């Protein structure tokens, strides 16, 4: 039975479960392993996953994130919704194969945006499935926007609302690197992993020209993570590509990663 203080909230980054460089390429082995690690926690869990290469390419091509402008976007929006559902079915199927009953809760049906911001989400549906012992799975998706017609409801927007409304015991972000870095470690050898991120760490991040392209997204992501962490018992960014790391983090064990502290 669902005990709110034991609930876990997990974000599977699109860069972890898909090959972001190639359209609609799934990392099946990684997904199957992560699903097994989630199922093995034995605790009520909500899973949010990114769209990765299943969503970003076509969404960006048709400007879906900027709202409805003309009918030339409609097939693009429909294609994005189809693509992210293909990915979502893979995620829910992997969880079910691992022994965890899972249900897809798509933002296109349950969320409303306003000027691109997530204004309304049917969180009660998440609670009810949790009470039944079924793991809700939601994802970055096209959603209705009361001002713009439609827009993109991102995984991080969903994480923020679910964290606020469900107050999970632990919040885990699965990335494709070990944690939060001062710059992108794949592009800059001087990048340093931060073991703890808080408001002062955010303010102290170097805003050097060399990291300028990346730090914008890093600052935005950390801001979001700090807001999300405010609603949970503990929040971490870990490397989902390392076997066993998610399983250990879900149990509250010490693992390599970045703790997000408010």
DOMARFI-707962 format. One record per residue: residue in one letter; x, y, z of N, C-alpha, C in turn. Coordinates in Angstrom, 3 decimals, padded with zeros to 6 digits. Atoms other than C-alpha are relative to their C-alpha. Layout:
residues N
(site A (X Y Z) (X Y Z) (X Y Z)) ...
//
This chain:
residues 262
(site X (000.844 -001.201 000.000) (000.000 000.000 000.000) (000.880 001.252 000.000)) (site X (-000.748 -001.243 000.169) (001.143 003.531 -000.785) (000.181 000.710 001.332)) (site X (-000.322 -000.810 -001.180) (002.930 005.259 002.103) (000.766 001.211 -000.509)) (site X (-000.590 -001.169 000.645) (003.681 008.829 000.976) (001.463 000.237 000.365)) (site X (-001.365 -000.316 -000.408) (006.883 009.195 003.022) (001.005 -001.021 -000.509)) (site X (-000.923 000.993 000.558) (008.350 006.081 001.371) (000.093 000.084 -001.518)) (site X (000.045 -000.049 001.456) (007.658 007.122 -002.204) (001.317 000.498 -000.595)) (site X (-001.213 -000.393 000.707) (010.559 007.425 -004.645) (-000.386 000.652 -001.327)) (site X (000.226 -000.692 001.265) (010.690 009.800 -007.617) (001.286 -000.088 -000.819)) (site X (-001.192 000.265 000.814) (013.075 008.814 -010.430) (-000.146 000.653 -001.368)) (site X (-000.045 -000.555 001.366) (014.005 010.748 -013.576) (001.053 -000.764 -000.797)) (site X (-000.919 000.662 000.927) (015.531 008.673 -016.360) (000.256 000.974 -001.148)) (site X (-000.313 -000.986 001.021) (017.291 011.204 -018.554) (-000.047 -000.599 -001.403)) (site X (000.045 000.465 001.384) (016.771 010.952 -022.299) (001.366 -000.419 -000.515)) (site X (-001.360 000.325 000.432) (020.559 010.835 -022.713) (000.463 -001.348 000.540)) (site X (-000.362 001.288 -000.594) (020.674 007.671 -020.588) (-000.686 -001.150 -000.735)) (site X (000.764 001.125 000.565) (017.945 005.544 -022.157) (-000.098 000.041 -001.522)) (site X (-000.045 -000.048 001.464) (018.370 006.745 -025.773) (001.381 000.471 -000.436)) (site X (-001.193 -000.573 000.621) (021.265 007.534 -028.086) (-000.433 001.342 -000.579)) (site X (000.529 -001.321 000.378) (020.653 011.270 -028.352) (000.493 000.478 -001.358)) (site X (-000.542 -000.428 001.289) (022.741 011.544 -031.513) (-000.725 -000.651 -001.176)) (site X (000.663 000.713 001.090) (020.557 009.162 -033.509) (-001.499 -000.110 000.244)) (site X (001.458 -000.064 -000.122) (016.818 009.561 -034.110) (-000.608 -001.367 000.346)) (site X (000.757 001.170 -000.460) (014.671 007.020 -032.239) (000.854 -001.255 000.206)) (site X (-000.844 001.149 -000.339) (017.532 004.799 -031.063) (-000.033 -000.195 001.519)) (site X (000.155 000.343 -001.415) (016.851 003.106 -027.715) (001.219 -000.770 000.498)) (site X (-001.036 000.812 -000.644) (019.534 001.831 -025.346) (-000.717 -001.085 000.808)) (site X (000.845 001.019 -000.626) (017.605 -001.344 -024.586) (000.651 -000.651 001.203)) (site X (-000.679 000.671 -001.110) (020.227 -002.985 -022.380) (000.039 000.887 001.244)) (site X (-000.027 -000.946 -001.120) (020.555 000.146 -020.225) (-001.386 000.124 000.619)) (site X (001.375 -000.147 -000.485) (016.783 000.553 -019.965) (-000.431 -001.236 000.802)) (site X (000.381 001.229 -000.708) (016.250 -003.091 -018.971) (000.674 -000.078 001.368)) (site X (-000.719 000.046 -001.280) (018.922 -002.842 -016.270) (-000.575 001.013 000.994)) (site X (000.556 -001.029 -000.890) (017.557 000.426 -014.860) (-001.391 -000.386 000.501)) (site X (001.336 000.450 -000.406) (014.028 -001.004 -014.826) (000.116 -001.039 001.107)) (site X (-000.218 001.007 -001.038) (015.318 -003.964 -012.820) (000.433 000.620 001.318)) (site X (-000.470 -000.666 -001.216) (017.047 -001.636 -010.348) (-001.148 000.747 000.684)) (site X (001.169 -000.678 -000.574) (013.846 000.389 -009.888) (-000.936 -001.021 000.642)) (site X (000.900 001.041 -000.519) (011.731 -002.757 -009.449) (000.548 -000.606 001.286)) (site X (-000.631 000.618 -001.163) (014.245 -004.074 -006.909) (-000.065 000.829 001.268)) (site X (000.041 -000.852 -001.196) (013.744 -001.110 -004.549) (-001.102 -000.438 000.964)) (site X (001.111 000.445 -000.838) (010.451 -002.546 -003.302) (-000.855 001.123 000.548)) (site X (000.753 -001.148 -000.500) (009.106 000.960 -002.671) (-000.901 000.572 -001.108)) (site X (000.837 -000.672 001.004) (006.259 002.873 -004.404) (000.842 001.029 -000.764)) (site X (-000.874 -000.838 000.822) (007.892 004.702 -007.295) (-000.772 000.661 -001.136)) (site X (000.476 -000.706 001.190) (006.965 007.343 -009.852) (001.209 000.197 -000.902)) (site X (-001.090 -000.127 000.963) (009.127 007.313 -012.989) (-000.353 001.088 -001.018)) (site X (000.107 -001.015 001.043) (009.611 010.331 -015.244) (001.167 -000.244 -000.949)) (site X (-001.139 000.145 000.908) (011.662 009.944 -018.397) (000.010 001.088 -001.057)) (site X (-000.164 -000.977 001.058) (013.051 012.338 -020.948) (-000.339 -000.608 -001.346)) (site X (000.343 000.466 001.344) (012.350 012.117 -024.678) (001.234 -000.398 -000.792)) (site X (-001.224 000.338 000.712) (015.962 011.948 -025.828) (-000.160 000.163 -001.503)) (site X (000.042 -000.087 001.467) (016.316 011.245 -029.545) (-001.379 -000.320 -000.561)) (site X (001.356 000.286 000.468) (012.628 010.269 -029.706) (-000.855 001.268 -000.094)) (site X (000.858 -001.182 -000.020) (011.375 013.813 -029.191) (000.638 001.284 -000.482)) (site X (-000.598 -001.328 000.168) (013.875 016.632 -029.459) (000.178 000.414 -001.451)) (site X (-000.335 -000.360 001.378) (014.790 016.467 -033.138) (-001.200 000.598 -000.730)) (site X (001.179 -000.452 000.754) (011.306 016.799 -034.637) (-000.706 001.156 000.706)) (site X (000.620 -001.110 -000.749) (009.963 019.037 -031.838) (000.701 001.308 -000.339)) (site X (-000.781 -001.191 000.292) (012.777 021.489 -032.516) (-000.197 000.439 -001.457)) (site X (000.169 -000.294 001.432) (012.388 021.266 -036.321) (-001.304 000.753 -000.277)) (site X (001.309 -000.616 000.234) (008.718 022.274 -036.090) (-000.339 001.108 001.011)) (site X (000.231 -001.077 -000.968) (009.098 024.765 -033.217) (-001.167 -000.264 000.932)) (site X (001.151 000.360 -000.846) (006.566 022.866 -031.089) (000.069 000.702 001.356)) (site X (-000.163 -000.604 -001.328) (008.038 024.341 -027.891) (-000.453 001.458 000.031)) (site X (000.395 -001.411 000.046) (007.096 027.841 -029.084) (-001.497 000.205 -000.190)) (site X (001.444 -000.113 000.123) (003.407 027.047 -029.506) (-000.490 -000.087 -001.442)) (site X (000.635 000.146 001.311) (000.963 026.765 -032.395) (000.044 001.309 -000.775)) (site X (-000.021 -001.170 000.886) (001.559 029.157 -035.268) (-000.804 -000.247 -001.267)) (site X (000.771 000.306 001.204) (000.170 027.426 -038.334) (-000.121 -001.514 -000.171)) (site X (000.347 001.415 000.153) (-001.148 024.091 -039.582) (001.170 -000.859 -000.480)) (site X (-001.162 000.783 000.435) (002.247 023.083 -040.998) (000.666 -000.723 001.176)) (site X (-000.594 000.630 -001.194) (003.206 022.164 -037.398) (-000.754 -001.249 000.458)) (site X (000.867 001.030 -000.584) (000.377 019.712 -036.826) (000.532 -001.409 -000.178)) (site X (-000.558 001.335 000.202) (001.960 016.655 -038.401) (001.253 -000.204 000.846)) (site X (-001.185 000.075 -000.858) (005.160 017.460 -036.528) (-000.373 -000.302 001.437)) (site X (000.460 000.238 -001.374) (003.293 017.627 -033.219) (-000.487 -001.436 000.158)) (site X (000.508 001.370 -000.055) (001.532 014.345 -033.999) (001.149 -001.012 -000.032)) (site X (-001.147 000.914 000.095) (004.861 012.710 -034.937) (000.757 -000.055 001.326)) (site X (-000.681 -000.028 -001.304) (006.488 013.858 -031.672) (-000.786 -000.821 001.022)) (site X (000.826 000.751 -000.959) (003.554 012.463 -029.670) (000.091 -001.506 -000.259)) (site X (-000.139 001.423 000.316) (003.800 009.157 -031.520) (001.368 -000.523 000.441)) (site X (-001.360 000.441 -000.318) (007.577 008.954 -031.072) (000.218 -000.173 001.504)) (site X (-000.239 000.114 -001.443) (007.583 009.665 -027.331) (-000.843 -001.112 000.621)) (site X (000.789 001.137 -000.491) (004.833 007.068 -026.860) (000.680 -001.333 -000.300)) (site X (-000.791 001.196 000.297) (006.998 004.472 -028.579) (001.053 -000.195 001.096)) (site X (-000.996 000.061 -001.073) (009.717 005.305 -026.036) (-000.658 -000.341 001.329)) (site X (000.693 000.247 -001.266) (007.236 005.368 -023.155) (-000.471 -001.449 000.126)) (site X (000.412 001.410 -000.029) (005.901 001.937 -024.105) (001.189 -000.889 000.312)) (site X (-001.212 000.767 -000.301) (009.467 000.626 -024.038) (000.335 000.072 001.488)) (site X (-000.308 -000.170 -001.429) (009.954 002.057 -020.526) (-000.995 -000.783 000.867)) (site X (000.997 000.710 -000.819) (006.668 000.726 -019.109) (000.136 -001.512 -000.197)) (site X (-000.168 001.441 000.260) (007.254 -002.668 -020.779) (001.207 -000.545 000.751)) (site X (-001.200 000.443 -000.727) (010.758 -002.895 -019.271) (-000.290 -000.149 001.491)) (site X (000.361 000.076 -001.421) (009.336 -002.178 -015.799) (-000.874 -001.223 000.269)) (site X (000.900 001.151 -000.178) (006.594 -004.782 -016.228) (000.789 -001.308 -000.098)) (site X (-000.840 001.200 000.130) (009.142 -007.373 -017.426) (000.841 -000.233 001.249)) (site X (-000.811 000.098 -001.222) (011.124 -006.592 -014.267) (-000.839 -000.339 001.224)) (site X (000.873 000.382 -001.108) (008.099 -007.439 -012.125) (-000.681 001.154 000.693)) (site X (000.652 -001.158 -000.611) (006.868 -003.915 -011.391) (-001.187 000.426 -000.869)) (site X (001.157 -000.481 000.778) (003.281 -003.121 -012.530) (000.153 001.496 -000.263)) (site X (-000.206 -001.402 000.361) (003.459 000.184 -014.407) (-001.112 000.479 -000.917)) (site X (001.045 -000.584 000.842) (001.003 002.547 -016.104) (000.517 001.297 -000.607)) (site X (-000.397 -001.222 000.680) (001.601 005.290 -018.659) (-001.005 001.114 000.283)) (site X (000.858 -001.168 -000.233) (000.240 008.740 -017.704) (000.531 001.156 -000.860)) (site X (-000.555 -000.994 000.933) (000.833 011.000 -020.736) (-000.458 001.421 000.278)) (site X (000.353 -001.406 -000.202) (000.960 014.776 -020.239) (-000.978 000.543 -001.038)) (site X (000.942 -000.506 001.009) (-000.960 015.281 -023.512) (-001.443 -000.125 000.476)) (site X (001.356 000.196 -000.526) (-004.014 013.985 -021.613) (-000.185 000.598 001.393)) (site X (000.140 -000.338 -001.425) (-003.260 015.013 -018.008) (000.569 001.361 000.392)) (site X (-000.670 -001.261 -000.357) (-001.366 018.330 -018.203) (-000.543 001.165 -000.814)) (site X (000.326 -001.233 000.711) (-002.155 021.922 -019.141) (001.131 000.999 000.237)) (site X (-001.028 -001.028 -000.080) (000.475 024.526 -019.918) (-000.637 001.378 -000.153)) (site X (000.377 -001.386 000.283) (000.191 028.309 -019.916) (001.288 000.758 -000.288)) (site X (-001.240 -000.663 000.441) (002.852 030.226 -021.859) (001.216 -000.907 000.221)) (site X (-001.109 000.943 -000.121) (004.997 027.073 -021.753) (000.266 -000.516 001.400)) (site X (-000.195 000.447 -001.385) (004.772 026.659 -017.968) (-001.087 -001.002 000.375)) (site X (000.957 001.027 -000.415) (003.109 023.605 -016.421) (-000.894 000.570 001.099)) (site X (000.933 -000.640 -000.921) (000.027 025.090 -014.749) (-000.878 -001.015 000.727)) (site X (000.941 000.949 -000.593) (-002.072 022.014 -014.092) (000.358 -001.420 -000.398)) (site X (-000.284 001.418 000.235) (-001.369 018.283 -013.729) (-000.923 -000.816 000.886)) (site X (000.916 000.847 -000.775) (-003.831 015.592 -012.620) (000.804 -000.926 000.913)) (site X (-000.840 000.754 -000.930) (-001.692 014.481 -009.666) (-000.809 -001.082 000.711)) (site X (000.847 000.998 -000.665) (-004.657 012.607 -008.183) (000.084 -001.355 -000.704)) (site X (-000.141 001.263 000.744) (-004.300 010.006 -010.953) (001.267 -000.731 000.435)) (site X (-001.255 000.601 -000.470) (-000.690 009.423 -009.819) (-000.210 -000.625 001.381)) (site X (000.245 000.502 -001.363) (-001.808 009.054 -006.173) (-000.816 -001.289 -000.019)) (site X (000.899 001.160 000.020) (-004.555 006.593 -007.025) (000.714 -001.256 -000.506)) (site X (-000.750 001.167 000.478) (-002.268 004.325 -009.045) (001.015 -000.460 001.042)) (site X (-000.941 000.367 -001.069) (000.338 004.448 -006.271) (-000.700 -000.780 001.106)) (site X (000.773 000.691 -001.042) (-002.335 003.413 -003.751) (-000.330 -001.431 -000.404)) (site X (000.290 001.356 000.503) (-003.132 000.419 -005.965) (001.252 -000.867 -000.111)) (site X (-001.242 000.749 000.158) (000.537 -000.582 -006.118) (000.496 -000.029 -001.431)) (site X (-000.424 -000.092 001.395) (000.995 000.432 -009.763) (000.866 001.253 -000.161)) (site X (-000.950 -001.105 000.142) (003.964 002.629 -010.708) (-000.395 000.911 -001.163)) (site X (000.299 -000.936 001.089) (002.953 005.748 -012.702) (001.283 000.356 -000.757)) (site X (-001.136 -000.372 000.846) (005.267 006.512 -015.625) (-000.448 001.145 -000.913)) (site X (000.334 -001.135 000.857) (005.160 009.928 -017.296) (001.267 000.491 -000.684)) (site X (-001.124 -000.275 000.893) (007.424 011.669 -019.776) (-000.148 001.352 -000.675)) (site X (000.047 -001.209 000.801) (008.330 014.730 -021.792) (-000.901 -000.218 -001.197)) (site X (001.053 000.234 000.984) (005.447 015.216 -024.221) (-000.521 001.336 -000.523)) (site X (000.777 -001.156 000.451) (003.425 017.658 -026.295) (-001.235 000.090 000.898)) (site X (001.190 -000.180 -000.836) (000.652 019.138 -024.127) (-000.730 001.266 -000.443)) (site X (000.796 -001.188 000.324) (-002.143 021.668 -024.546) (000.486 001.197 000.804)) (site X (-000.388 -001.252 -000.654) (-001.261 025.272 -023.735) (-001.170 000.978 -000.162)) (site X (001.206 -000.847 000.056) (-004.139 027.599 -022.820) (000.246 001.320 -000.735)) (site X (-000.329 -001.244 000.701) (-002.302 030.579 -024.363) (000.543 -000.246 -001.406)) (site X (-000.719 000.221 001.263) (-000.236 029.061 -027.175) (-000.561 -001.147 -000.842)) (site X (000.560 001.142 000.737) (-002.412 026.133 -028.289) (000.613 -001.309 000.444)) (site X (-000.722 001.161 -000.528) (000.234 023.540 -027.515) (001.425 000.419 000.340)) (site X (-001.397 -000.252 -000.355) (003.773 023.305 -026.196) (000.624 -001.293 000.456)) (site X (-000.696 001.175 -000.510) (006.308 020.925 -024.705) (-000.039 000.013 001.524)) (site X (-000.045 000.209 -001.458) (005.794 019.649 -021.156) (001.224 -000.867 000.266)) (site X (-001.266 000.711 -000.166) (009.321 018.650 -020.133) (-000.006 -000.907 001.230)) (site X (-000.146 000.894 -001.153) (010.389 015.892 -017.755) (000.314 000.763 001.273)) (site X (-000.354 -000.765 -001.200) (011.883 018.477 -015.388) (-001.196 000.773 000.547)) (site X (001.229 -000.659 -000.472) (008.594 020.420 -015.257) (-000.868 -000.995 000.768)) (site X (000.790 001.042 -000.666) (006.828 017.166 -014.343) (000.622 -000.362 001.344)) (site X (-000.696 000.322 -001.259) (009.466 016.373 -011.703) (-000.315 001.036 001.073)) (site X (000.222 -001.074 -000.978) (008.921 019.748 -010.057) (-001.404 -000.077 000.605)) (site X (001.373 000.071 -000.504) (005.125 019.422 -009.776) (-000.198 -001.278 000.832)) (site X (000.173 001.268 -000.731) (005.262 015.748 -008.689) (000.739 000.036 001.342)) (site X (-000.735 -000.124 -001.264) (007.919 016.513 -006.056) (-000.778 000.855 000.993)) (site X (000.753 -000.913 -000.881) (005.844 019.388 -004.672) (-001.258 -000.667 000.544)) (site X (001.295 000.566 -000.396) (002.583 017.428 -004.590) (000.113 -001.324 000.744)) (site X (-000.103 001.344 -000.592) (003.836 013.985 -003.525) (001.043 -000.107 001.115)) (site X (-001.030 -000.035 -001.045) (006.791 014.924 -001.234) (000.717 -001.339 000.153)) (site X (-000.654 001.310 -000.049) (008.898 011.838 -002.046) (001.113 -000.080 001.036)) (site X (-001.096 000.218 -000.957) (011.396 010.305 000.370) (001.348 000.255 -000.661)) (site X (-001.234 -000.212 000.741) (014.095 010.399 -002.305) (-000.319 000.371 -001.443)) (site X (000.131 -000.422 001.396) (014.481 012.073 -005.694) (001.330 -000.284 -000.677)) (site X (-001.227 000.384 000.687) (017.013 010.579 -008.104) (-000.080 000.390 -001.473)) (site X (-000.148 -000.323 001.418) (018.072 012.051 -011.447) (001.072 -000.898 -000.584)) (site X (-000.990 000.826 000.689) (019.802 009.543 -013.742) (000.512 000.743 -001.217)) (site X (-000.648 -000.701 001.094) (022.248 011.307 -016.036) (000.920 -000.967 -000.741)) (site X (-000.975 000.844 000.689) (024.847 010.003 -018.498) (001.426 000.352 000.413)) (site X (-001.294 -000.285 -000.628) (027.685 011.468 -016.400) (-000.175 -000.170 001.503)) (site X (000.043 000.380 -001.413) (028.592 010.987 -012.720) (-000.791 000.939 000.903)) (site X (000.718 -000.951 -000.842) (026.876 014.115 -011.412) (-000.082 001.343 -000.692)) (site X (000.031 -001.368 000.542) (026.724 017.894 -011.848) (001.437 000.515 -000.061)) (site X (-001.359 -000.496 000.216) (029.914 019.401 -013.274) (000.005 001.505 -000.209)) (site X (-000.154 -001.435 000.222) (031.252 022.935 -013.492) (-000.135 000.351 -001.480)) (site X (000.171 -000.112 001.455) (031.307 022.458 -017.297) (-000.317 -001.398 -000.515)) (site X (000.269 001.309 000.583) (030.457 019.635 -019.680) (001.297 -000.812 -000.026)) (site X (-001.256 000.766 -000.081) (033.095 016.954 -018.845) (000.380 -000.663 -001.317)) (site X (-000.317 000.625 001.288) (032.826 015.512 -022.344) (000.667 000.977 -000.952)) (site X (-000.549 -001.009 000.896) (033.956 018.805 -023.863) (001.139 000.806 000.619)) (site X (-001.011 -000.823 -000.671) (036.202 020.418 -021.253) (000.712 -000.818 001.072)) (site X (-000.743 000.819 -000.974) (038.965 018.514 -019.392) (000.133 000.647 001.379)) (site X (-000.112 -000.667 -001.304) (038.955 021.144 -016.622) (-001.286 -000.136 000.825)) (site X (001.277 000.150 -000.707) (035.388 020.213 -015.665) (000.202 -000.747 001.312)) (site X (-000.132 000.595 -001.337) (035.041 019.319 -011.989) (-001.386 -000.380 000.501)) (site X (001.300 000.420 -000.530) (032.246 017.284 -010.420) (-000.228 000.592 001.388)) (site X (000.366 -000.552 -001.299) (030.440 018.919 -007.508) (-000.695 -001.088 000.817)) (site X (000.617 001.036 -000.842) (029.666 016.497 -004.666) (-001.294 000.487 000.619)) (site X (001.216 -000.603 -000.554) (027.104 018.891 -003.230) (-000.319 001.263 -000.794)) (site X (000.433 -001.230 000.658) (025.093 021.539 -005.060) (-001.042 000.667 000.887)) (site X (000.984 -000.808 -000.714) (023.337 024.254 -003.101) (000.023 001.396 -000.620)) (site X (000.090 -001.337 000.583) (022.568 027.911 -003.720) (001.380 000.652 -000.112)) (site X (-001.322 -000.633 000.039) (026.119 029.024 -002.849) (000.884 -000.636 -001.068)) (site X (-000.779 000.676 001.046) (027.648 026.390 -005.156) (-000.417 000.501 -001.377)) (site X (000.507 -000.517 001.269) (025.435 027.657 -007.965) (000.594 001.380 -000.274)) (site X (-000.527 -001.354 000.164) (026.574 031.236 -007.371) (001.503 -000.002 -000.284)) (site X (-001.454 000.054 000.140) (030.238 030.129 -007.298) (000.466 -000.646 -001.299)) (site X (-000.407 000.651 001.251) (030.188 028.269 -010.630) (000.694 001.001 -000.924)) (site X (-000.711 -000.930 000.887) (032.727 029.788 -013.014) (-000.784 000.256 -001.279)) (site X (000.714 -000.344 001.239) (031.108 031.659 -015.885) (001.033 000.413 -001.055)) (site X (-001.075 -000.300 000.948) (034.131 031.462 -018.154) (-000.525 -000.101 -001.421)) (site X (000.416 -000.001 001.408) (033.868 032.055 -021.871) (000.059 -001.416 -000.568)) (site X (-000.187 001.344 000.538) (035.125 028.521 -022.532) (-001.204 -000.887 000.293)) (site X (001.150 000.827 -000.386) (032.100 027.070 -020.744) (-001.329 000.683 -000.324)) (site X (001.201 -000.830 000.154) (029.650 029.725 -021.898) (-001.168 -000.742 -000.634)) (site X (001.081 000.694 000.693) (027.691 027.466 -024.244) (-000.722 -000.981 000.907)) (site X (000.548 001.073 -000.822) (027.185 024.860 -021.569) (-000.577 000.532 001.303)) (site X (000.404 -000.435 -001.337) (026.835 026.860 -018.359) (-001.422 000.524 000.020)) (site X (001.393 -000.455 000.029) (023.558 028.391 -019.475) (-000.929 -001.132 000.365)) (site X (000.868 001.143 -000.287) (021.956 024.972 -019.453) (000.288 -000.553 001.391)) (site X (-000.345 000.488 -001.337) (023.864 023.971 -016.300) (-000.689 000.857 001.067)) (site X (000.640 -000.878 -000.982) (022.616 027.033 -014.395) (-001.503 -000.256 000.070)) (site X (001.446 000.246 000.036) (019.047 026.424 -015.533) (-000.371 -001.317 000.644)) (site X (000.291 001.321 -000.558) (019.175 022.737 -014.627) (000.158 000.001 001.517)) (site X (-000.225 -000.034 -001.453) (020.623 023.426 -011.168) (-001.115 000.780 000.694)) (site X (001.122 -000.777 -000.557) (017.978 026.096 -010.512) (-001.229 -000.903 000.163)) (site X (001.152 000.905 -000.040) (015.291 023.534 -011.368) (000.192 -001.071 001.060)) (site X (-000.270 001.058 -000.984) (016.950 020.816 -009.268) (-000.128 000.511 001.431)) (site X (000.123 -000.573 -001.342) (017.140 023.134 -006.256) (-001.471 000.168 000.384)) (site X (001.439 -000.137 -000.284) (013.421 023.882 -006.544) (-000.619 -001.378 000.279)) (site X (000.534 001.351 -000.171) (012.658 020.158 -006.890) (000.437 -000.590 001.339)) (site X (-000.553 000.570 -001.239) (014.941 019.187 -003.979) (-000.695 000.547 001.243)) (site X (000.679 -000.613 -001.146) (013.013 021.545 -001.696) (-001.208 -000.812 000.445)) (site X (001.231 000.743 -000.312) (010.079 019.126 -001.806) (000.243 -001.465 000.342)) (site X (-000.273 001.423 -000.250) (011.856 015.804 -001.190) (000.949 -000.204 001.161)) (site X (-000.870 000.329 -001.126) (013.754 014.033 001.575) (001.470 000.073 -000.353)) (site X (-001.384 -000.045 000.456) (016.954 013.815 -000.456) (-000.002 -000.039 -001.512)) (site X (-000.013 -000.083 001.455) (017.868 014.626 -004.049) (001.419 -000.211 -000.501)) (site X (-001.325 000.320 000.523) (020.768 013.235 -006.095) (000.003 -000.060 -001.513)) (site X (-000.260 000.222 001.420) (022.162 013.289 -009.610) (001.065 -001.079 -000.083)) (site X (-000.943 001.117 000.101) (023.868 009.998 -010.497) (000.153 -000.414 -001.467)) (site X (-000.237 000.524 001.343) (025.235 008.188 -013.546) (-000.786 -001.298 -000.186)) (site X (000.835 001.177 000.231) (022.568 005.788 -014.787) (000.649 -001.039 -000.885)) (site X (-000.690 000.960 000.859) (025.046 004.133 -017.143) (000.885 -000.952 000.802)) (site X (-000.819 000.871 -000.857) (026.935 002.597 -014.187) (-000.898 -001.007 000.702)) (site X (000.868 001.020 -000.601) (025.344 -000.727 -013.149) (-000.010 000.068 001.530)) (site X (000.153 000.062 -001.449) (023.986 -000.802 -009.594) (-000.076 001.331 000.708)) (site X (-000.043 -001.302 -000.685) (024.295 002.905 -008.903) (-001.401 000.498 000.345)) (site X (001.376 -000.408 -000.295) (020.562 003.644 -009.181) (-000.574 -000.847 001.121)) (site X (000.515 000.898 -001.047) (019.704 000.599 -007.059) (000.488 000.439 001.377)) (site X (-000.576 -000.425 -001.280) (022.055 001.798 -004.302) (-000.578 001.344 000.436)) (site X (000.540 -001.328 -000.336) (020.799 005.410 -004.482) (-001.440 -000.099 000.474)) (site X (001.404 000.160 -000.398) (017.177 004.268 -004.218) (-000.119 -000.549 001.420)) (site X (-000.001 000.538 -001.371) (018.070 002.420 -001.000) (000.581 000.989 001.001)) (site X (-000.571 -001.007 -000.896) (019.698 005.558 000.400) (001.453 -000.243 000.333)) (site X (-001.416 000.291 -000.254) (023.236 004.155 000.225) (000.881 001.105 -000.574)) (site X (-000.962 -000.980 000.514) (026.320 006.307 -000.351) (000.457 -000.418 -001.391)) (site X (-000.437 000.298 001.360) (027.066 006.470 -004.067) (000.707 001.219 -000.587)) (site X (-000.600 -001.105 000.736) (029.166 008.550 -006.434) (-001.117 000.801 -000.654)) (site X (001.046 -000.840 000.581) (027.064 011.500 -007.517) (000.021 001.373 000.637)) (site X (000.129 -001.346 -000.557) (025.986 015.032 -006.678) (-001.281 000.071 000.841)) (site X (001.178 -000.232 -000.838) (023.694 015.696 -003.731) (-000.477 001.434 -000.210)) (site X (000.579 -001.340 000.185) (021.316 018.615 -004.308) (-000.672 000.383 001.314)) (site X (000.421 -000.378 -001.355) (020.713 020.460 -001.057) (-000.523 001.425 000.004)) (site X (000.557 -001.365 -000.088) (018.492 023.455 -000.302) (000.219 000.560 001.400)) 
//
